[in-house]
Amino acid sequence: MVMGVSLTSPALGRWLCHVIPLAIFTLLFLYTGVRLFHEWPHSARRTQQSGLWELEPPSPSPVLTALLRFTSGVLTGCRPGVQACNPEGPLPSQILPELIPLVVPEKEEPPCLGPQGVLGCMVSPFLACMSPEGDVELSQYLAGWRELLRFLTPLGSVFAFATSEAFIKVTALEARVHGPDASHYTSLATMATWERQAGLLELPGTEARNPARASGSRTLLLLHRALRWSQLCLHRVATGTLGGPDAGVQCGDAYSTALAEHHPWLIRQAARLAILALPSRGRLLQLACPGTGEADARVALARAARVLEDVYNRTQALLAGHGLLQLAL
């Protein structure tokens, strides 16, 4: 008789089958809970520096250890009961995708800026002409001008008009650099100092009676102004917005900024008419960087224009320092 119910032998067996596993599970649960309760105080210690309680996790019970082994085998793809288990395949990364640094390969330089490229041949001597001492070496400066003229000549009648004048000035200055007084024409500073001491400089604001016999400083000043026009024109072609003013308009604005004030009215009108015949921006970019896409050609042309700007700024400072900016009208 159990709780007023008479249990026959088969019924008693079925009752025990249910009660005994439940009792075993209850005892294991109580045993684990009591052990954890007794171990918890011993796992806490007080730090001497801060006086705060620092808790150390208790060692897991055998039941929890077995459970952890089973679950870890499931998560890593290992089978429980194997002595040494290596997961199949690499472990998944624990770094969030947005925290993984992106490695962006460096973009190759456009071929036209290389040693054999159109712009590279022009940029190289202009870079070399800027000495570490802050001077401008004339031989390299004129070599850069030679390459610039080679690049500008096929671009249209306006550049043919300008390059013919620049070619005459480059040739005249080269004659001094390689002439009997070559030691005085190694750089802009040495030339300006020697020509002033030798009385070769023209009076400021006057026209040279014989352009072929003009001082080297005056000839360089005229090339310097033309370099500014070329630099502004190439820069605006490279950086102009899509659908904006075309190359002719932008180079016309560059002419008005750099050269127009130094030319008489008739030459200004002729130059503005010639500028209208300039090729399109796309054609200019193709001539500057043959076989290159428009985006890369723009980047290359902008870099070349930046080098010309650096040369112009240094030359401007040197000419101003020697009082030569008003040597020609």
N, C-alpha and C positions, 0 to 999 in steps of 0.2 A: 504494500500500500504506500504510494508516494503521493502526498497532497490530496489524499482522499480518493486516489485513483488506483485501482488494482492493476498492476502491470504483470502481464504474462511474460514468460521467458523470451519470446521473440520481440515483444514490444520493448522489454528492458534492453535488449541488445541494440535496437535501433536508437533508443534514447542515449545510450552511452556513446554510440558512434558520433552523435552530434555534440554531446557535452564535453567529451574528453579533448578534441582539438581546440574547442573554444577555451577550455581551461588552460591548455598549454600556451596558446597565444596570449591569454591574459597574464600568465606568469612571466612570459618573456617580456611583455610590454612593461610590467611592473619592475622587473629586474633591470631592464635598460634605463627606465626612468630614475630608479633609486641610484644606480651607478653614476649616471650623469649628474644627479643632484649632489652626490658626495664629492665628485671630482671637480665640480665648478668652482668652489671656493679656493681650491689649491691652485687653480689655473690663473688666478688674478694676482698681480703683484703691483706694488706701488713704486713708481719711478722716483729716484732721488732728486732729479733736476726739477721736475714740475710739480711733484706731489699729487699727480693725477693717477687714477687707477688705469692700468694698461692691461687689457684682457688678452689672454692667449687662448686660442681655441682648444678645447679638450680633445684628447685622443679618441677617435671614434671607436665605438663598440664593435665586437666581431660581427654582429648582425648588420650594422651599418656598413662595415667594410665589405662584406659580401655583396650587399646591395649596390655599393658604389662600383665594385668590380663588374657586376653584371651590366649596370647602366652604361659604364664607360665602354664596355665591349660593344654594346649596341650602337652607341654614338659614333665610334671610330671604325666600325665595320669589322671588328674582331669577334671571334667566337669564344665564349666563355669555356674554361676548362683547358685552354691551350697554355703551355708553359711560357712561351715567348710569342708575343703577338705584335706584328707590325701592321699598321693600317695599309690597306691597298690604295696606292696613289698618294699624292702630296696632301698634307693637311690644309684645310681651308685657311686663307689669310685672315688674320684678326684685325687688320688695318682697314678702316673704312675707305671706300673708293675715293671719297673727296679729300682724304688726307694723304694719299699716295702722291708724291711729287711727280709732275710731268716732265719728262726729258724731251725737250724740243731740239731736234737737230739744227745746227747752224746752217743757214741758207747760203748756198754757194754764191760767190761774187759773179755778177754777169760777165761773160767773156769779153765784152767791149771795154771793161775796165782792166783787163789783164795786160801783160807786157806787150802783146801783139794786137790788142784791141785799139779801135779808133780813139776812144776817150782815154784809154790807158797810156797811149803814146803821148797824148797831150798833157795829161795830169802829171806824169812822172817827172819831167824836167821842171815844171812849175813847183812841184813839191821840193825838188832838190835845190831850187834857187833860194829858198828861205834858210839862211844859215842859222846855226844855233846862237850866234852872237846878235841876232836881230837885224842883220843886214840883208841885202838882196844881191846875189851873185849874178852879174850881167850875162855871162856866157850861158848859164842855164835858163835865165829869164828869156833870152832871145831864142834859145832852142825850143822853149815852150811856145813862144809866139809862132815859130815856124810850123809847129804841129797844129796850133789853133787855126792858122791861115789855111793849112791843108784841109782841115775839117770844114771851115766856113765857106771856102770857095765854091763848092758845088751846090750850095743852098739857095742861090738865087742872085738876081742882079744887084740887090741892095748890098749883099755881102761882097759881091765882086767889086762894087764901087769902094766899099770900105777897105777890103783886103788889099786892093791895089795901092792905096795910100799907105796902109800899114806895112806892106812889103817894102816900099821905098824907105820907110823909116827904120825898119829892122835891118835892112842892108846897110844903111848909112851908119847905124850904131855898131854893127858888126865890124865895119871897117876900122872903127876906133878901138874896139876890143882886141882886134888882132893886128893893129897897126904898130908903128914905131913907139907910140906912147902907151902900149898895152898895160904896162905896170900900173898906170893911173886909172885904168878902166876895168879893174877886177870886180868891183862892186859899186853899188849906187853911192855909198858914203864916200869911198875913195875918189870917185869921179867928181862928185859935187864939190868936195874939198879942193881938189887939184884945179878944177876949172875956175873956181872962184879966185884962188891964189894966182892963177895964170892970167886972169882978166879975160877969160873966154866967154863968160856969161853975158847974155843980152840984157838990156835994161828991162825991168818988169813991165809987162803990158805992151811991148812993142813988137812989130812984125820983123822977122829976120829978112835982111836984104837978099840973101842968097840961101834958100832953104837947104841946099846941098851942103853948105858950110855952116849950118846951125850947130850950136853947142850940143854935146851929148846929153846934157841935162835937159835942154829944151826938147830934144827929140824923144827922150824917155818920157817926159811929161805928156806929150801928145799920144804916145803909145799907151800910157797909163789911163788916159781918158777913154780911149777906144776899148781897153780891156774892161772897163766898167760897163760899157754898153753891151759887150759880148756876154759878160757875166749875168747882167740883169735879164737879157733876152733868153739865154739858155735856162736860167732859173725859172722864169715865168712860163716857159714852154713845158718844163718838167713838172711844175706844181699847179698848173692851171686846172680848174675844175672841168669835169665833163659837161659839155653843153655850154661852157662859158666862152669868152672871147677867144678867137683863134690866134694862131702864132703871129700873124701879121699885125693884129691889133696890139698884142702884148709887146712885141718887139718895137712897134711904133711908140708905145708908151715909154719903153726903155730908152729909145733914142731921145725923146723929149726930156727925159730925166738926166741923161749923162752927156749928150753931145750937142743938142740943138742950140743951146746958149752960146756955144763957141763957133757956130757956123753962120755965115751971112744968109740973108733971106732966100736967095736963089738956091743955095745948096740945101737949105732946110726943105723947100718945096720938092726938090728933086728926090731927096731921101725919102720923104713921106710917100711919094708916088711909087718909088721902087719897093718900099716895104709892103705895099699891097700885093705885090707879085710873089711874096714868100710862099713856100710850100705849106701844106696843112700841118697841123701838129703831128698827126700820125706819120706823115712822110718824114718830118724832121727826126722823129724818134727812131724810125727805121734806118735813117742814115747814121744816126748816132750809135745805135746798137743793132746791127744787121742780124736777122735771125732770132731776135729776142722778143718776147711778149711785151705789150705796152706797159704793164706794171713794172717789170724789171727794167725796161728802158727808161722809164721815168725816174726810178731810183738811181740808176747809173748817171743819168744826166744831171740830177740834183746834186750828187756827190761831186761831179766834175765842176759844176758851178760853184759849189762851196769852196773848192780849192782855189778857183779863180778869185773868189771873194777874199780869201785869206791873203793871197798875194797882193791884191788891190789894197787891202787895209794896211798891210805892212809898208807897201810903197807909199801910200798916202801919208803915213806918219813920218817916213823918212824925208819925203819932199817938203812936208810942212816944217820939219825940224831944221832943214837947210834953207828955208825961205824961198822955195822954188815953185810953189803952186801958182804964182802969178807971172811966171816967166814967159808964158804965151797967152795970147788973147783967147 
